[in-house]
Amino acid sequence: MPADHPEPHPATGASLVELTYAARELIRRLRSMHGPLMFHQSGGCCDGSAPMCYPQGEFRTGGSDVLLASLAVEGVDERVPFWMSTSQYELWRHTRLIVDVVEGRGSGFSLEAPEGVRFLIRSRLI
């Protein structure tokens, strides 16, 4: 998969990343406070991993990252890119990632941390 062109899953045609209602709501709120956003999957191999949300361009991606999706969110003018390292993509390539929000502060520098919630990955095998 080219690093700069997200593609649907080859077997199903489905997007590799989807957002729950709560995630879309939080993205709209964060966008209004911080401007354009981006995600990078921070690590982990299973449900419960935390994708990190940054202002667009604050996290530097490179040749070792894969753009899994360019997410359209109603009420947000631009798409929100969702990146993952290539090595991690190899572990997750048969999985549809579902970005959700749960209560509780996560660790790290993700933009939602001060909101008392955190983004969370749920997954579905495809």
N, C-alpha and C positions, 0 to 999 in steps of 0.2 A: 504494500500500500504506500503510495507516495506520501512524503511527509507533509505536503502542503495541499493535498486534495482529498477531503474526506469522501469515502465511498460507502455505499450500503453493503451490508453483509452479502458476500457472493452467493450464498445458498438461498437466502430468503428475500433479499432486496430491502430488508428492514434497516432502519438506522441503528447504529451500534450503541447509541446513547439516547435515553429518553428522560424527560423531566416529570416529576409528580406535580400536582397542583401546588403543593406547599413550596416546592423548589422554584417554580415559575414566579410565585408571589414574592419570595425572598430575592430572587434575581432582579425583579422590577424595583424593589426597595433599594437594594444595593446599587443598582444602576443609577437611580436618582441621586444617590449620595456620592458615588465615586466615579461616575462616567462609564465608558465602555469596559466590559469585563471579559475575563478569560478563565478557563479551568485548566488545571493540570492534576492528573491523578497522582496522589502523593505516595503511593506504595500500598502494599498489602496484596493479598491473593484471593480474597473472598469477600462475601457480604460483610459490611461493617467498615470497610476501608473508607478513608476520608478524601474526597477530591478537594483540592485547595482552589479557592476563588481569589483572583487577583485583579487589580486594574489591568486592562489590556496592555500587553507589552512589558509589564513589570517583571514577569517571570520570563527569562530568556529561554526560548526553545531552539533546538538545533537539529542536526542530522540524526541524532539518537532519539528523537521524539517523533511520534505519529499523531497527526491530526485525525481523531476518530470521528468528530462531528462538528458541524457548524450549526449551532442550535438557534432556531427561530423562537422568540418569546414575544407573545403579543404584548404591545406596550413598550417594547424595547426597539429602538430604531435600527440597530445593527445586530447581526448574528453574533452569538457567543461561542467562540471556539473552545473545544474540549480536547486537550492534548494528553498523551500518555507516552512514557518511554517505550522504545521499541522492545526492549527485553521484557517489560511487563506486559505489553500487548501480546507477546507470544504465549503468556500464561492465560490471558483473558480472551483470546481471539474467537472462541466459540461461545462467547457470552454477550448478552445484551445488558448494558449497564443502565441502571435506573437510579437517577440522582434524586434523593429524597432529603428531607430535613427532619431532624429530631431535636428535642430539647436537650440542653446541656452544652456547656462550652467545650469545644474541642481544643486541641493544642495547636500551636503553629501560628502562622501569619495570615490565615485565611480571613477574608474581609467580614465574614459573618460572626466571628468570635465575640465581638463586643455585644452582639444582639442576644446572647444567651441561648443560641441554637448552633447547630453545625450541620453541614451537608454530610450525607452518608450514602454510600453505594449499596444498592441491592442489586441482585443479578438474576438473570433468567438465561438458561442454556438455550442456544439456538442451533 
